[in-house]
Amino acid sequence: MKRPHRQPRILRTLRRTLAGAAGALVLLTALGIGSLRWIDPPTSAFILRHEQSIPGSDHKVPVQHRWIPWEAMSPQAAFAVIAAEDQRFLRHHGFDFGAITAALADWFRGGPLRGASTLSQQTAKNLFLWPESTLGRKTLEAYLTIFMELLWPKRRILEIYLNIAQFGPNIYGIEAASRAYFHKPAAALTLEEAARLAAVLPGPGRMSAAAPSPRVLQRAEWIRDQVRQLHKAGYLEGIGPPQQARGAVPEPLPLSTPPSPSP
């Protein structure tokens, strides 16, 4: 009778070690990201990278950034960002597979490879990672996005995104942007002003909300139209207390292709 095959001890030990390491990584990630549901991050990876962007020098690049809570933001800021960047934000669970499929289809037909990142993915990237689009970064981004979607309500994702998104060459967060461009707190932003800020998100280093180009103004007008249509559909009613953030909402369909973000 043949003896049953047994794995060498070293392989069993290696498997247990890898399983333990993977479990520890998942636990640490859950604890770290879960704590940010209540603790406001003092900075972000993108802000730190910006501050240290002069190689070989101890001089820090000044960054305008001021954290504010959700209650101190105009709802128009959230509406404009959703309309501009991720109209299915309240429906998906971190990944918009429809947008990903459409982007790949356009690419296979010979068009440029356009981004299909959701607001959740952008928050993970800006808060923890780096801008270069590599396979490793995209993998980490997806990993962190899963935990954010599981552990944070949608309102918290929006709150953090609006506090760390870049709105100008050295301006981060909706409060700093509102004061720099419109000389008012973010709580007082109108839809027109919020749309102009959201319009520069694809290229905050080369697009200006203070002196907008015709293309930025066109994009801002498109964003305002989208906000109005999303309101009519009742879609934006889902932005409220955390317990309402995942409620059933109508499927939003853009009225038209957004204008190119080029200045």
Secondary structure, DSSP 8 states (H G I E B T S, - for coil): --------HHHHHHHHHHHHHHHHHHHHHHHHHHHTTTS--S--HHHHHHHT-STT-------EE----GGGS-HHHHHHHHHHH-TTTTTSSS--HHHHHHHHHHHHTT--------HHHHHHHHHHS-SS--HHHHHHHHHHHHHHHHHS-HHHHHHHHHHH-EEETTEESHHHHHHHHHSS-GGG--HHHHHHHHHTTT-TTT--SSS--HHHHHHHHHHHHHHHHHHHTTGGGG-SSGGGTTS-------SS-------
